[in-house]
Amino acid sequence: APYFPLAMGPNWAGVPGASQVTYTSRRKNHTETVAVGGFVEGWALGAIPLLSESSHHAVEQTMPRGRLRVDGVGEHVEVALGTAPTGIADSLGIASMAPARLFLESLPPIGRAISAGTGFLDTVPTVRVWAPSVDEAPMTPPLQAVGDGGDLSNTGAPYLLQRGHDRLVIFDCAETPLNVSWDPRSRLPTKSDVDAYLPPLFGLRSRGDKGVEAETARNHVFDTEGFPRLVEAFQTAARSGTGAVARVALTTVRNDFFDVEAGRAVDVTLVYLDLPKRWVDALPKETAKAIRRYRGFPETPTISDLDLTRSEVSLLAQLCSWVV
């Protein structure tokens, strides 16, 4: 199924751009085309557009953008809430649903059926996303499954470029430790060399990454030649013992999905989570010894290990602030 970036903020929410998208049902083997794209005020996300006055008698027909109201501010589409408006708590819940795509795409049909019976799939949020920027939209917009932005890109780089930013500062709290002995110019990365979300930004893919957790095939936003330079800058910084921090000049390539134009010069500073030797050496001996008891510290899996101790949280916070 096509996945789209859903932007949510205090003033507006929606999908950048507008297009007709065809979805195929696996169970019923039929297709449905819906309009996706455009923005509504944040409180109206999930609302149902009111019918225009001329189409009240034709419930089965599509509506011409809903009932319009024009005032001194501009043109508006009136909506009927029906349910409570989407608020910050809903937005945070959606942005925290990292396994949404995994639950929806990876379970076999029998697994989905069993999970649905136990409420397992009910943990995936849904919201009605309609397209006010197209001429025709469904009278009752269909429910769309939504999840964490990491279902597309965990770094946020495509979203920042989409908004027109040319200076990016990104913290990549990856679960994969950086392989400082790997030569990025001699072979493609594997899942154990570097965070699997980084290569797709340069049109590459880590060997062994089957794209189960995220759909990254449309994330190519930087020229491929910049990837080995980024990795080498990471490795040099990591070997110094002060933290894997890299600042590189990159050039964008055209990406219609994220509406990024080619040829933009972008200044990228990327902080890759690692365990700096100088930081460890500066710790009290008992603290350094305690770190070894925490499995995989600091690359802690965020799905399987959700019960971090107060000490682990404090150590992570102190480590990241020390690197900065």
C-alpha positions in Angstrom: 0.0 0.0 0.0 1.2 3.6 -0.7 2.5 5.4 2.4 2.5 9.1 2.7 4.1 11.6 5.2 1.4 13.0 7.5 2.4 16.4 8.9 0.7 17.4 12.1 1.1 20.8 13.8 -0.9 23.2 16.0 -2.1 25.2 13.0 -2.6 22.6 10.3 -2.4 18.9 9.5 -2.4 16.9 6.3 -0.3 15.4 3.5 1.8 17.8 1.3 0.7 17.8 -2.3 -2.5 16.2 -3.6 -3.0 13.1 -5.8 -5.5 10.3 -6.5 -4.1 7.1 -4.9 -5.3 3.6 -5.6 -5.3 1.1 -2.8 -5.7 -2.6 -3.3 -7.4 -4.8 -0.7 -5.6 -8.1 0.0 -8.6 -9.8 1.5 -11.4 -8.7 -0.9 -9.1 -8.4 -4.0 -10.6 -5.1 -5.1 -9.2 -1.6 -5.5 -10.4 1.8 -4.3 -9.1 5.2 -5.5 -9.2 8.0 -3.0 -8.0 11.6 -3.0 -5.0 12.2 -0.7 -3.3 15.5 0.0 -3.8 19.0 1.2 -4.0 20.6 4.6 -6.8 21.3 7.1 -6.7 23.1 10.4 -5.2 20.8 13.1 -8.4 20.4 15.0 -10.3 19.4 11.9 -8.1 16.3 11.1 -10.5 13.4 11.0 -13.6 15.5 10.5 -16.1 14.9 7.7 -16.7 17.7 5.2 -20.3 18.9 5.0 -22.2 18.4 1.8 -22.7 21.4 -0.5 -26.2 22.7 -0.5 -26.8 21.5 -4.1 -25.9 17.9 -3.3 -28.0 17.2 -0.1 -30.3 15.0 -2.1 -27.6 12.9 -3.7 -26.1 11.0 -0.8 -24.3 8.5 -3.0 -22.5 11.1 -5.1 -19.2 12.7 -4.5 -19.3 16.2 -3.2 -17.6 19.2 -4.8 -15.2 20.0 -2.0 -17.8 20.4 0.7 -19.9 23.5 1.7 -17.9 26.6 1.1 -17.8 29.7 3.3 -16.1 32.9 2.2 -15.2 35.7 4.6 -12.5 38.4 5.0 -9.8 35.8 5.6 -10.5 33.7 2.6 -12.3 30.5 1.4 -13.1 27.8 3.9 -14.6 24.3 3.8 -17.1 23.7 6.6 -16.9 20.3 8.4 -18.9 18.2 10.8 -16.8 16.9 13.6 -18.9 13.9 14.6 -16.1 12.8 16.9 -13.7 14.6 19.2 -11.2 16.7 17.2 -7.6 15.3 16.8 -5.5 17.0 19.5 -1.9 16.9 20.6 -2.4 13.7 22.6 -3.6 12.0 19.4 -0.7 13.4 17.4 1.8 12.1 20.0 0.1 8.7 20.0 0.3 8.5 16.2 4.0 9.6 16.2 4.8 6.9 18.8 3.3 4.0 16.9 6.5 2.7 15.4 5.3 -0.8 14.6 2.2 0.2 12.7 3.6 -0.8 9.3 5.1 -4.0 10.8 1.7 -5.0 12.2 -0.2 -4.2 9.0 2.2 -5.5 6.4 4.2 -8.3 7.9 1.7 -10.5 9.6 0.4 -13.3 7.3 -3.4 -13.3 6.7 -4.0 -15.9 9.4 -1.9 -13.9 11.8 -3.9 -10.7 11.0 -7.1 -12.6 11.6 -6.0 -13.9 14.9 -4.5 -10.6 16.0 -7.7 -8.7 15.0 -9.7 -11.1 17.2 -7.5 -10.3 20.2 -7.4 -6.5 19.6 -3.7 -6.6 18.5 -4.4 -4.6 15.3 -6.6 -2.2 17.2 -3.4 -0.7 18.5 -2.8 0.9 15.1 -4.4 4.3 15.0 -6.8 5.3 12.2 -8.0 8.7 11.1 -10.1 10.1 8.3 -7.7 12.0 6.0 -9.5 14.0 3.2 -8.1 16.2 0.5 -9.6 19.7 0.5 -7.3 20.7 -2.3 -8.8 18.5 -5.0 -12.1 19.1 -6.9 -13.9 16.0 -5.7 -13.5 14.0 -2.5 -15.4 11.2 -0.8 -18.6 12.1 1.0 -17.3 10.2 4.0 -13.5 10.0 3.8 -12.2 6.5 4.4 -10.3 5.6 7.5 -6.5 5.5 7.0 -4.1 3.7 9.2 -1.4 6.0 10.5 1.8 5.5 12.4 5.2 6.7 13.4 7.2 8.8 10.9 9.9 6.1 11.0 7.6 4.0 8.9 9.0 6.2 6.1 12.1 7.9 7.4 13.6 7.9 10.9 16.0 10.7 10.3 13.5 13.3 9.2 15.8 14.6 6.5 13.2 14.3 3.6 10.6 16.2 5.7 13.0 19.0 6.5 14.0 19.3 2.8 10.4 19.3 1.9 9.9 22.4 4.1 12.7 24.2 2.3 15.4 24.0 5.0 19.0 24.0 3.7 20.8 23.6 7.0 19.9 20.4 8.8 21.0 19.2 12.3 19.9 15.6 12.8 20.4 13.3 15.8 20.4 9.7 14.7 19.8 7.5 17.8 20.2 4.3 15.8 20.1 0.8 17.2 23.0 -0.2 14.9 26.5 0.6 16.2 28.7 2.3 13.6 31.3 -0.1 12.0 34.5 2.0 12.0 36.5 -0.6 10.1 34.1 -0.8 7.1 35.3 0.9 3.9 32.2 2.6 2.4 34.0 3.0 -1.0 34.8 -0.7 -1.3 31.4 -2.3 -0.8 27.8 -1.5 -0.1 26.7 -1.4 3.6 25.1 -4.2 5.4 22.6 -3.9 8.3 25.5 -4.3 10.8 27.6 -1.4 9.3 25.4 1.6 9.8 21.8 2.7 10.5 19.6 1.2 7.7 17.7 4.5 7.3 20.8 6.4 6.1 21.7 4.6 2.8 18.2 5.1 1.2 18.7 8.9 1.6 21.5 8.4 -1.0 19.6 6.0 -3.3 21.3 2.9 -1.6 20.1 0.1 0.5 21.8 -2.0 3.2 22.3 -5.6 2.2 20.0 -7.8 4.2 17.5 -5.0 4.8 14.1 -6.3 3.5 12.2 -3.2 4.3 10.0 -4.9 6.8 9.9 -2.1 9.4 9.9 0.9 7.0 9.2 1.8 3.3 12.4 3.6 2.4 12.4 3.0 -1.4 11.3 6.6 -2.1 13.7 8.4 0.2 16.4 9.2 -2.3 17.0 12.9 -1.7 20.9 13.3 -1.8 23.5 12.6 -4.5 24.9 9.1 -4.0 28.5 10.5 -4.0 27.9 12.1 -0.6 27.3 8.8 1.2 30.9 7.5 1.6 32.0 11.1 2.6 29.4 11.1 5.4 30.4 7.6 6.6 34.1 8.5 6.6 33.4 11.7 8.5 31.5 9.6 11.1 34.3 7.1 11.4 37.0 9.7 11.8 35.1 11.4 14.5 34.3 8.1 16.3 37.9 7.1 16.3 38.8 10.4 18.0 36.7 9.3 21.0 34.7 12.4 21.1 31.5 11.2 19.4 30.4 10.3 15.9 29.5 13.8 14.7 29.8 14.6 11.0 29.2 17.9 9.1 29.1 17.5 5.3 28.0 19.5 2.3 25.4 17.5 0.3 23.5 18.1 -3.0 19.9 17.2 -3.4 18.5 15.1 -6.2 14.9 15.4 -7.6 12.4 13.6 -5.5 8.8 14.0 -6.6 7.3 12.1 -3.7 8.7 14.5 -1.1 8.6 17.5 -3.5 12.4 18.1 -3.3 14.0 19.8 -6.3 17.5 18.8 -7.6 20.7 20.8 -7.2 20.1 22.4 -3.7 23.3 22.7 -1.6 22.5 21.5 1.9 24.7 21.8 5.0 24.1 18.7 7.1 25.3 18.1 10.6 24.5 14.6 11.8 25.1 13.2 15.3 25.3 9.4 15.2 24.7 7.7 18.6 27.9 5.8 19.7 29.9 5.3 22.9 32.8 7.8 22.9 36.0 6.4 24.5 36.9 9.7 26.1 33.5 9.9 27.7 33.8 6.4 29.2 37.4 7.1 30.3 36.2 10.2 32.2 33.5 8.3 34.2 34.0 7.0 37.7 35.1 3.4 37.7 31.9 2.1 39.2 29.8 3.9 36.6 31.9 2.6 33.7 31.5 -0.9 35.2 27.8 -0.5 35.6 27.4 0.4 31.9 28.5 -3.1 30.9 25.4 -4.4 32.7 23.1 -2.5 30.3 22.5 -4.7 27.2 23.7 -2.9 24.1 24.2 0.5 25.7 23.8 3.1 24.2 22.1 1.5 21.2 19.1 0.3 23.1 16.2 -1.2 21.0 13.2 1.0 21.5 10.6 -1.7 20.8 11.9 -4.6 22.8 13.4 -2.6 25.7 10.8 -0.1 26.8 11.6 -0.4 30.5 14.8 1.6 30.8 16.0 2.2 34.4 16.4 5.7 35.8 20.2 5.1 35.6 20.1 4.2 31.9 18.0 7.3 31.1 20.4 9.5 33.0 23.4 8.0 31.4 21.9 8.5 27.9 21.1 12.1 28.6 24.5 12.8 30.0 26.2 11.1 27.1 24.3 13.0 24.5 24.8 16.3 26.2 28.6 15.6 26.6 28.9 14.9 22.8 27.1 18.2 21.9 
